[in-house]
Amino acid sequence: MNKILLRTGGIINALFFVFHIWLGWRIWHWTGVPEGLRSLLEIFNIGGSLFIGYFAYASLCRTAEMLESGLGRSLSVLVILLYGTRAAAEFVFQPKAQPAIVAACLVVTAVYLAVLLLRPLQSVPAA
């Protein structure tokens, strides 16, 4: 079950990675935005894209390490913190929270939280 959840999270992160690449292209072509602000948005988008891309890679290509190592579990905690704080930020920093963003972030948070909390069932020895 954990592998399925982790791969699901990886697919979602891969989709978000593609979205952020597209978003970066859009930001690059914005007009009427102060140059300093546009540059800052581009810088943060590149950094966020790299995080999200790595989450996708680790979840899809390094599934065993994500599930079995302390570093993998720590990376799952980072995913939970990143998406959880992004969902909360919609209410703290936006004039009006966007339900689609909050929902998407909470879904990813829930998937990785489930990966951490669900333990594989142990084999019951035959009597």
ABEGO torsion letter per residue (X at the ends): XAAAAAAAAAAAAAAAAAAAAAAAAAAAABBGBBAAAAAAAAAAAAAAAAAAAAAAAAAAAAAAAAAABAAAAAAAAAAAAAAAAAAAAAAAABABBBAAAAAAAAAAAAAAAAAAABBBBBBBBBX
